[in-house]
């Protein structure tokens, strides 16, 4: 266990590893949240009978986007890592299989894929929570409004975080990201049907 802890500590100590993981997490979290807002508004407008049905539809979206996020990043990072190591091997005229460098790159790939998958899961699943209380605390329409509000809030948090690490005004970045959630909700409302 201490070996894993040391490896993780060394991994998280690298700014490049954290930066790439952060990008994947926020980018896929953004996609997941917007998808979640679309699922919620579309489900309610299409006449789903209850909150449980909305949650089931949302879970399907979470499985699809979560799997896509993990799988695609795993393959992307695998290809990039192999290409980087190949260039180093050619430059150093040595085989780097089963070296510390190769193990660290493999660990980074796992970390990046994990963070990539967590983003959309949070973005879809957290806004679904109000639908678990449909019929007791909320009507279906109220659950949808609260859900969209939570989604917009999550987008705002992503924006504030990215704004703060980039030296921008965090509240401007938060508003820009949150606006996307409002746009998706309004576009879904405007769709015919």
Secondary structure, DSSP 4 states (H G I P E B T S, - for coil): -HHHHHHHHHHHT-HHHHHHHHHHHHHHHHHHHHHHHHHHHHHHHTT-SSHHHHHHHHHHHHHHHHHHHHHHHHHHHHHHHHHHHHHHHHHHTS--TTSHHHHHHHHHHHHHHHHHHHHHHHHHHHHHGGGGGBTTTB-HHHHHHHHHHHHHHHHHHHHHHHHHHTTS-HHHHHHHHHHHHHHHHHHHHHS--
